[in-house]
Amino acid sequence: MSTKVRVMCFGLSLDGFGAGPDQSLENPLGVGGLEMMAWVFPTHVWREQHGEDGGETGTDNRMAERSFEGIGAWILGRNMFGPVRGPWPDESWKGWWGDEPPYHVPTFVLTHHARKPLEMKGGTVFHFVTDGIEAALQKAREAAGGKDVRVGGGVATIQQYLRARLIDEMHVAIAPTLLGSGESLFAGLDLPSLGYKLTDHVATANATHLVFGTA
Amino acid sequence: MSTKVRVMCFGLSLDGFGAGPDQSLENPLGVGGLEMMAWVFPTHVWREQHGEDGGETGTDNRMAERSFEGIGAWILGRNMFGPVRGPWPDESWKGWWGDEPPYHVPTFVLTHHARKPLEMKGGTVFHFVTDGIEAALQKAREAAGGKDVRVGGGVATIQQYLRARLIDEMHVAIAPTLLGSGESLFAGLDLPSLGYKLTDHVATANATHLVFGTA
């Protein structure tokens, strides 16, 4: 019954960027960043979540489906929660996702600036954690009730957890697109030295799925 | 009848390294670097070149085969030619490949240190070029007799030619292996800004083949 810490469906470009440059309200994943998630949109599980029929039911769908299974809490970096930098000017920013975010569980946002919890529709409660990645993980584990904790991203957040060797499993999906610049996931990160190895890989027409685990 | 400049079958790790750390006589591609070429060894074309029967005749083989077709001259970085750094102590180093290197055409080695041409068995002649990448390319084009020029590597050499927008086509093969450190091909290289885009991609069990071209 041990709780795992997982990165799932994290999109990367061919040149290794997990987000494009110039994040803004219009471009949550940076310029060009949405293309990295293009493999998800045709899947059955994505379409179903958005009230559509049909969709792909092969490998991409299975990987997308797995990413939601058994998750009891999420951890997000501040920039994944929104484009607001520095102290919160007010409480008006409630994430990119509208009234009902896709998390449906307690979700811990790493920030240097305190803010009271934010309860959304559908079970998502955003908790703002100001005392670091390990404190956030401890809170997320407690909130997950025996289920797994998913580290959503972005790149800087995932790198911090990897360097602390706190990730048990990381699934990245490499899209057939170039970003040219942005945040590089592997730059300066020595995965083998940190004890990680490739444990699974499978390619589809739309993405190359890589799964890393502790060796 | 224009001569193209091509990078072919350049091996990369999942984390984007084109060579492992600590190149030496024992590890021409750096520690762990040979794993990046593991997809080539089972191919029919490789086995045939090494006097063996059989071998894989699918996508990997086709990509390996293409890489030798229509090449009239090669360009290599100094470190791809050997582990010797600085001025040549003597003329005893003749490349990694023994008496009969696999080039069979004029091969231009970029170096800061002059050395007279070196004629090997099977048609390979190493020419040492001390006046930069453009001079080397001009000489290679002339020597290629209307055929294409292949830039062999390593990473620093390919990056220089890409930054100068002198590569027409680049095929990289990503192996399912992690190196952790080494020379990163994409680091600091903005391919879209340089006018390159992905023109083809296909994955096999042993490699993901990516082809980049000018947009």
Interface residues (C-beta under 8 A of the other chain):
Chain A: L14 D15 G16 P176 T177 L178 L179 G180 S181 S184 F186 A187 L189 D190 L191 P192 S193 Y196 K197 L198 H201 A203 T208 L210 F212
Chain B: L14 D15 G16 P176 T177 L178 L179 G180 S181 S184 F186 A187 L189 D190 L191 P192 S193 Y196 K197 L198 H201 A203 T208 L210 F212
